Amino acid sequence: MQAATVSPIRAWTIAGLLSAAGFINYFDRAIVSVALPVIGADLHLGPAVKGVLLSAFFWSYALMQLPVGWAADRVNLRWWYAAAFGLWSLACGLTGFAGSLTALIAMRVLLGIGESIYLPGGMKIISVLFGPEERGLASGLMNCGTRAGLAIGAPLIAFLVHSAGWHAAFFVLGFGSLVWLAPWMVAFPATITFQPSRPRPSMAQMRATFDRNLLGMCLGHFGYGYYWYLFVTWLPNYLVEGRHMSLERAGAYCAIPFLVYAASEPLGGWIADRLVTFGYTERRSRKIVVTAAFFTSLMLLVAGHMADDRTAVLAIGAASLVGLATGNLYSLLASVAPEGSVGTWMGIMNFAGNIPGVAAPIVTGVLIERTGSYFLAFVVAVVLLLAALPSYWWLVGERETVAVAASE
């Protein structure tokens, strides 16, 4: 695929807007997690039921990765991305009208449908606009907005919930985010089209490309997804109920690990990009950074044993250096996916990575209810993350070539 007449300035502007969309994405996604102690008290929810509420978003988000990924390789992403963004913003805003658990779950499912475009559509755009020597940084920039959204969003949401109530917080963040659509339509004009350098593979040829590379990426992303979604869904509640902090203090402390995630994502991509320019293969460069990043997760277990709150939060921040891997995981997929199929593969990989998004909140809630502690939940997340490494080293190799007939 080649992008028609896209200057470097415009390409990086679009990458920046994708990062801003990720920023807003996680504002809207994480508001339930931050407001959970208040929502739980208001609606009289126990830990297990809270886990179901935290999981609801992923029911639709995970399932929609497959059709949305397929569509990302075939539709005009200028309009497709904008429409999905509008849907998820409205879903977040309308959640403010919810007065029951059922209504909250319904709005979270609708939010998941809208936000499903984020990674398949975003990585499709990045894979077209940037070459291998820049793709790691661009991928990290795109996705670091999600972590920055959590870092800034956690204290801001806590403030809004405390001062105006959780209903008003949804109104402000959901409806207010619609302003993003204006710069997107300007920076991504209709004259920009992605022209395939050769015909797309047929469905039969696409099925033939579902090889060990895709299997390895999916298995690895399952472990990564479980670890990440433990952070997203339960960290604020852990600080409030597990460490007995006020909501405002917990929101401020949440900013530390999420800022580390935000800064480490483009940094990790840049480090691997530099290794590529020095002559290392792209796959090996990215796998090395991913491996080093995953081992920082052991600091989460250290944090679970610390009595001092500040030291524990700093240890959780160190465990957030796992973010060094994120941009490289997405770039690694783009380097091994068949030409013209990055959106489809990203959708499949993100589907695998969001199955634990469904499971992690529920499993964590059950473990807390039965043990009265978060530590076992931390152990499960770290073990699954480290168990993912062999999938990248043993299964992900060279890109498979797919013959495409000229008549197609």
For each residue, the residues with C-beta under 8 A, 3 or more apart:
1: 127 128 194 195 196 197 339 340
2: 128 194 195 197
3: 6 11 128 129 192 194 195
4: 192 193 194 195
5: 191 192
6: 3 10 11 14 129 192
7: 10 11
8: 11 12
9: 12 13
10: 6 7 13 14 187 192
11: 3 6 7 8 14 15 129 130
12: 8 9 15 16 138
13: 9 10 16 17 187
14: 6 10 11 17 18 125 129 187 188
15: 11 12 18 19 126 129 130 138 141 142
16: 12 13 19 20 141
17: 13 14 20 21 180 183 184 187 188
18: 14 15 21 22 122 125 126 141 142 145
19: 15 16 22 23 141 142 143 144 145 148
20: 16 17 23 24 145 180
21: 17 18 24 25 81 85 118 122 145 180 184
22: 18 19 25 26 118 122 142 143 144 145 146 149
23: 19 20 26 27 145 146 148 149 152
24: 20 21 27 28 85 89 145 149 177 180
25: 21 22 28 29 88 115 118 145 146 149
26: 22 23 29 30 145 146 147 149 150 153 232
27: 23 24 30 31 149 153 157 173 177
28: 24 25 31 88 89 91 92 111 115 173 174 177
29: 25 26 32 57 111 115 232
30: 26 27 33 34 149 150 153 154 157 232
31: 27 28 34 35 92 95 153 157 166 169 170 173
32: 29 35 36 39 53 54 57 104 108
33: 30 36 54 232 233 234 235 236 237
34: 30 31 153 154 157 158 161 236 247 251 254
35: 31 32 38 39 157 161 166 169
36: 32 33 39 40 50 53 54 236 237
37: 40 41 236 237 240 241 247
38: 35 41 42 161 166 247
39: 32 35 36 42 43 45 53 104 166
40: 36 37 43 44 45 46 50
41: 37 38 44
42: 38 39 166
43: 39 40 100 101 104
44: 40 41
45: 39 40 49 50 53 101
46: 40 49 50 369
47: 50 51 365 366 368 369
48: 51 52 362 365 366 369
49: 45 46 52 53 101 365
50: 36 40 45 46 47 53 54 237 361 365
51: 47 48 54 55 361 362 363 364 365 366
52: 48 49 55 56 105 361 362 365
53: 32 36 39 45 49 50 56 101 104 105 108
54: 32 33 36 50 51 57 233 234 361 362 365
55: 51 52 58 59 233 357 358 359 360 361 362
56: 52 53 59 104 105 108 109 112
57: 29 32 54 60 61 108 109 111 112 115 357
58: 55 61 62 112 229 354 357 358 361
59: 55 56 62 63 109 112 358
60: 57 63 64 109 110 112 113 116
61: 57 58 64 65 111 112 113 115 116 354 357
62: 58 59 65 112 350 351 354 355 357 358
63: 59 60 66 351
64: 60 61 67 68 112 113 116
65: 61 62 68 69 116 119 120 347 348 350 351 354
66: 63 69 70 347 348 351
67: 64 70 71 347
68: 64 65 71 72 84 116 117 120 121 347
69: 65 66 72 73 120 343 344 345 346 347 348 350 351
70: 66 67 73 74 343 344 347
71: 67 68 74 75 80 343
72: 68 69 75 77 80 117 120 121 124 343 344 346 347
73: 69 70 124 200 340 341 342 343 344
74: 70 71 200
75: 71 72 79 80
76: 79 80 193
77: 72 80 81 121 124 125 188 194
78: 81 82 184 185 188 189 190 192
79: 75 76 82 83
80: 71 72 75 76 77 83 84 117 121
81: 21 77 78 84 85 117 121 122 184 188
82: 78 79 85 86 181 184 185
83: 79 80 86 87
84: 68 80 81 87 88 114 115 116 117 121
85: 21 24 81 82 88 89 114 117 180 181 184
86: 82 83 89 90 114 178 181
87: 83 84 90 91 110 113 114
88: 25 28 84 85 91 92 111 113 114 115
89: 24 28 85 86 92 93 114 174 175 177 178 180
90: 86 87 93 94 114 174 175 178
91: 28 87 88 94 95 107 110 111 113 114 174
92: 28 31 88 89 95 107 111 170 173 174 177
93: 89 90 96 170 171 173 174 175
94: 90 91 97 98 107 110 170 174
95: 31 91 92 98 104 107 108 111 170 174
96: 93 167 168 169 170 171 174
97: 94 103 167
98: 94 95 103 104 106 107 167
99: 103
100: 43 103 104
101: 43 45 49 53 104 105
102: 105 106
103: 97 98 99 100 106 107
104: 32 39 43 53 56 95 98 100 101 107 108
105: 52 53 56 101 102 108 109
106: 98 102 103 109 110
107: 91 92 94 95 98 103 104 110 111
108: 32 53 56 57 95 104 105 111 112
109: 56 57 59 60 105 106 112 113
110: 60 87 91 94 106 107 113 114
111: 28 29 57 61 88 91 92 95 107 108 114 115
112: 56 57 58 59 60 61 62 64 108 109 115 116
113: 60 61 64 87 88 91 109 110 116
114: 84 85 86 87 88 89 90 91 110 111 117
115: 25 28 29 57 61 84 88 111 112 118
116: 60 61 64 65 68 84 112 113 120
117: 68 72 80 81 84 85 114 120 121 122
118: 21 22 25 115 121 122
119: 65 122 123 143 330 346 347 350
120: 65 68 69 72 116 117 123 124 343 344 346 347 350
121: 68 72 77 80 81 84 117 118 124 125 343
122: 18 21 22 81 117 118 119 125 126 142 143
123: 119 120 126 127 139 142 330 333 334 342 343 346
124: 72 73 77 120 121 127 128 342 343 346
125: 14 18 77 121 122 128 129
126: 15 18 122 123 129 130 135 138 139 142 330 334
127: 1 123 124 130 135 334 337 342
128: 1 2 3 124 125 194
129: 3 6 11 14 15 125 126 138
130: 11 15 126 127 134 135 138
131: 134 135
132: 135 276 282 331 335
133: 273 276 277
134: 130 131 137 138 273
135: 126 127 130 131 132 138 139 269 273 331 334 335
136: 139 140 268 269 270 271 272 273 276 286 327 328 331
137: 134 140 141 266 269 270 273 327
138: 12 15 126 129 130 134 135 141 142 269 327
139: 123 126 135 136 142 143 269 326 327 328 330 331 334
140: 136 137 143 144 265 266 267 268 269 270 326 327 328
141: 15 16 18 19 137 138 144 145 265 266 269 327
142: 15 18 19 22 122 123 126 138 139 145 327 330
143: 19 22 119 122 139 140 146 147 265 326 327 330
144: 19 22 140 141 147 148 261 262 263 265 266 323 327
145: 18 19 20 21 22 23 24 25 26 141 142 148 149 262
146: 22 23 25 26 143 149 150
147: 26 143 144 150 151 258 259 261 262 265 323
148: 19 23 144 145 151 152 258 259 262
149: 22 23 24 25 26 27 30 145 146 152 153
150: 26 30 146 147 153 154 232 254 258 261 262
151: 147 148 154 254 255 256 258 259 261 262
152: 23 148 149 155 156 255
153: 26 27 30 31 34 149 150 156 157 173
154: 30 34 150 151 157 158 236 250 251 252 254 255 258
155: 152 158 159 248 251 252 254 255
156: 152 153 159 160 251
157: 27 30 31 34 35 153 154 160 161 169 173 251
158: 34 154 155 161 162 236 247 248 250 251 252
159: 155 156 162 163 248 251
160: 156 157 163 164 168 169 172 173
161: 34 35 38 157 158 164 165 166 169 247
162: 158 159 247 248
163: 159 160
164: 160 161 168 169 172
165: 161 168 169
166: 31 35 38 39 42 161 169 170
167: 96 97 98 170 171
168: 96 160 164 165 171 172
169: 31 35 96 157 160 161 164 165 166 172 173
170: 31 92 93 94 95 96 166 167 173 174
171: 93 96 167 168 174 175
172: 160 164 168 169 175 176
173: 27 28 31 92 93 153 157 160 169 170 176 177
174: 28 89 90 91 92 93 94 95 96 170 171 177
175: 89 90 93 171 172 178
176: 172 173 179
177: 24 27 28 89 92 173 174 180
178: 86 89 90 175 181
179: 176 182
180: 17 20 21 24 85 89 177 183 184
181: 82 85 86 178 184 185
182: 179 185 186
183: 17 180 186 187
184: 17 21 78 81 82 85 180 181 187 188
185: 78 82 181 182 188 189
186: 182 183 189
187: 10 13 14 17 183 184
188: 14 17 77 78 81 184 185 192
189: 78 185 186 192
190: 78
191: 5
192: 3 4 5 6 10 78 188 189
193: 4 76
194: 1 2 3 4 77 128
195: 1 2 3 4
196: 1 199 200 340
197: 1 2 339
198: 339 340 404
199: 196 404 405 406 408
200: 73 74 196 340 341 404 408
201: 205 206 209 338 340 341 402 404 408
202: 205 206 404 408
203: 206 207
204: 207 208
205: 201 202 208 209 402 403 404
206: 201 202 203 209 210 338 341 344 402
207: 203 204 210
208: 204 205 211 402
209: 201 205 206 214 337 338 341 400 402
210: 206 207 214 215 348
211: 208 214 215 400
212: 215 216 395 396 397
213: 216 217 336 337 395 396 397 399 400
214: 209 210 211 217 218 337 345 348 349
215: 210 211 212 218 219 391 395
216: 212 213 219 220 391 392 394 395 396
217: 213 214 220 221 329 332 333 336 345 349 352 391 392 396
218: 214 215 221 222 348 349 351 352 353
219: 215 216 222 223 352 388 391 395
220: 216 217 223 224 329 388 389 391 392 396
221: 217 218 224 225 329 349 350 352 353 388
222: 218 219 225 226 352 353 355 356 384 388
223: 219 220 226 227 356 384 385 386 387 388 391
224: 220 221 227 228 294 322 325 326 329 353 385 388
225: 221 222 228 229 352 353 354 355 356 357 360
226: 222 223 229 230 356 359 360 380 381 384 385
227: 223 224 230 231 297 322 381 382 384 385
228: 224 225 231 232 322
229: 58 225 226 232 233 354 356 357 360 361
230: 226 227 233 234 235 360 364 377 378 381
231: 227 228 234 235 257 258 261 320
232: 26 29 30 33 150 228 229 235
233: 33 54 55 229 230 360 361 364
234: 33 54 230 231 237 238 361 364 374 377
235: 33 230 231 232 238 239 254 257 316
236: 33 34 36 37 154 158 239 240 250 251 254
237: 33 36 37 50 234 240 241 242
238: 234 235 241 242 243 374
239: 235 236 242 243 245 249 250 253 254 309 313
240: 37 236 237 243 244 245 246 247 250
241: 37 237 238 244
242: 237 238 239 373 374
243: 238 239 240 250 309 312
244: 240 241
245: 239 240 249 250 253 309
246: 240 249 250
247: 34 37 38 158 161 162 240 250 251
248: 155 158 159 162 251 252
249: 239 245 246 252 253
250: 154 158 236 239 240 243 245 246 247 253 254
251: 34 154 155 156 157 158 159 236 247 248 254 255
252: 154 155 158 248 249 255
253: 239 245 249 250 256 309 313
254: 34 150 151 154 155 235 236 239 250 251 257 258
255: 151 152 154 155 251 252 258 259
256: 151 253 259 260 313 314 316 317
257: 231 235 254 260 261 313 316 317 319 320
258: 147 148 150 151 154 231 254 255 261 262 320
259: 147 148 151 255 256 262 263 317
260: 256 257 263 264 317 318 320 321 323
261: 144 147 150 151 231 257 258 264 265 320 322 323 326
262: 144 145 147 148 150 151 258 259 265 323
263: 144 259 260 266 267 323
264: 260 261 267 268 293 320 321 322 323 324 326
265: 140 141 143 144 147 261 262 268 269 323 324 326 327
266: 137 140 141 144 263 269 270 327
267: 140 263 264 270 271 324
268: 136 140 264 265 271 272 289 293 323 324 325 326 327 328
269: 135 136 137 138 139 140 141 265 266 272 273 327 328 331
270: 136 137 140 266 267 273 274
271: 136 267 268 274 275 289 324
272: 136 268 269 275 276 282 285 286 288 289 327 328 331
273: 133 134 135 136 137 269 270 276 277 285
274: 270 271 277 278
275: 271 272 278 280 284 285 288 289
276: 132 133 136 272 273 280 281 282 285
277: 133 273 274
278: 274 275
279:
280: 275 276 284 285
281: 276 284 285
282: 132 272 276 285 286 331 332 335
283: 286 287 332 335 336 396 397
284: 275 280 281 287 288
285: 272 273 275 276 280 281 282 288 289 328
286: 136 272 282 283 289 290 328 329 331 332 335
287: 283 284 290 291 328 332 392 393 396
288: 272 275 284 285 291 292
289: 268 271 272 275 285 286 292 293 324 325 328
290: 286 287 293 294 324 325 328 329 332 389 392
291: 287 288 294 295 389 392 393
292: 288 289 295 296 324
293: 264 268 289 290 296 321 322 323 324 325
294: 224 290 291 297 322 325 385 386 388 389
295: 291 292 298 386
296: 292 293 299 318 319 320 321 322 324
297: 227 294 300 319 322 381 382 385 386
298: 295 301 302 319 382
299: 296 302 303 315 316 318 319
300: 297 303 304 315 316 319 378 381 382
301: 298 304 305 375 378 379 382
302: 298 299 305 306 315
303: 299 300 306 312 313 315 316 319 378
304: 300 301 312 374 375 378
305: 301 302 375
306: 302 303 311 312 315
307: 312
308: 311 312
309: 239 243 245 253 312 313
310: 313 314
311: 306 308 314 315
312: 243 303 304 306 307 308 309 315 316
313: 239 253 256 257 303 309 310 316 317
314: 256 310 311 317 318
315: 299 300 302 303 306 311 312 318 319
316: 235 256 257 299 300 303 312 313 319 320
317: 256 257 259 260 313 314 320
318: 260 296 299 314 315 321
319: 257 296 297 298 299 300 303 315 316 322
320: 231 257 258 260 261 264 296 316 317 323
321: 260 264 293 296 318 324
322: 224 227 228 261 264 293 294 296 297 319 325 326 385
323: 144 147 260 261 262 263 264 265 268 293 320 326
324: 264 265 267 268 271 289 290 292 293 296 321 328
325: 224 268 289 290 293 294 322 328 329
326: 139 140 143 224 261 264 265 268 322 323 329 330
327: 136 137 138 139 140 141 142 143 144 265 266 268 269 272 330 331
328: 136 139 140 268 269 272 285 286 287 289 290 324 325 331 332
329: 217 220 221 224 286 290 325 326 332 333
330: 119 123 126 139 142 143 326 327 333 334 346
331: 132 135 136 139 269 272 282 286 327 328 334 335
332: 217 282 283 286 287 290 328 329 335 336 392 396
333: 123 217 329 330 336 337 342 345 346 349
334: 123 126 127 135 139 330 331 337 342
335: 132 135 282 283 286 331 332 399
336: 213 217 283 332 333 396 397 398 399 400
337: 127 209 213 214 333 334 341 342 344 345 346 399
338: 201 206 209 341 345 399 400 401 402
339: 1 197 198 402
340: 1 73 196 198 200 201
341: 73 200 201 206 209 337 338 344 345
342: 73 123 124 127 333 334 337 345 346
343: 69 70 71 72 73 120 121 123 124 346 347
344: 69 70 72 73 120 206 337 341 347 348
345: 69 214 217 333 337 338 341 342 348 349
346: 69 72 119 120 123 124 330 333 337 342 343 349 350
347: 65 66 67 68 69 70 72 119 120 343 344 350 351
348: 65 66 69 210 214 218 344 345 351 352
349: 214 217 218 221 333 345 346 352 353
350: 62 65 69 119 120 221 346 347 353 354
351: 62 63 65 66 69 218 347 348 354 355
352: 217 218 219 221 222 225 348 349 355
353: 218 221 222 224 225 349 350 356 357
354: 58 61 62 65 225 229 350 351 357 358
355: 62 222 225 351 352 358 359
356: 222 223 225 226 229 353 359 360 384
357: 55 57 58 61 62 225 229 353 354 360 361
358: 55 58 59 62 354 355 361 362
359: 55 226 355 356 362 363
360: 55 225 226 229 230 233 356 357 363 364 381
361: 50 51 52 54 55 58 229 233 234 357 358 364 365
362: 48 51 52 54 55 358 359 365 366
363: 51 359 360 366 367 377 380
364: 51 230 233 234 360 361 367 368 374 377
365: 47 48 49 50 51 52 54 361 362 368 369
366: 47 48 51 362 363 369 370
367: 363 364 370 371 374 376 377 380
368: 47 364 365 371 372 373 374 377
369: 46 47 48 365 366
370: 366 367
371: 367 368 375 376
372: 368
373: 242 368 376
374: 234 238 242 304 364 367 368 377 378
375: 301 304 305 371 378 379
376: 367 371 373 379 380
377: 230 234 363 364 367 368 374 380 381
378: 230 300 301 303 304 374 375 381 382
379: 301 375 376 382 383
380: 226 363 367 376 377 383 384
381: 226 227 230 297 300 360 377 378 384 385
382: 227 297 298 300 301 378 379 385 386
383: 379 380 386 387
384: 222 223 226 227 356 380 381 387 388
385: 223 224 226 227 294 297 322 381 382 388
386: 223 294 295 297 382 383 389
387: 223 383 384 390
388: 219 220 221 222 223 224 294 384 385 391 392
389: 220 290 291 294 386 392 393
390: 387 393 394 395
391: 215 216 217 219 220 223 388 394 395 396
392: 216 217 220 287 290 291 332 388 389 395 396
393: 287 291 389 390 396
394: 216 390 391
395: 212 213 215 216 219 390 391 392
396: 212 213 216 217 220 283 287 332 336 391 392 393
397: 212 213 283 336
398: 336
399: 213 335 336 337 338
400: 209 211 213 336 338
401: 338
402: 201 205 206 208 209 338 339
403: 205
404: 198 199 200 201 202 205 408
405: 199 408
406: 199
407:
408: 199 200 201 202 404 405
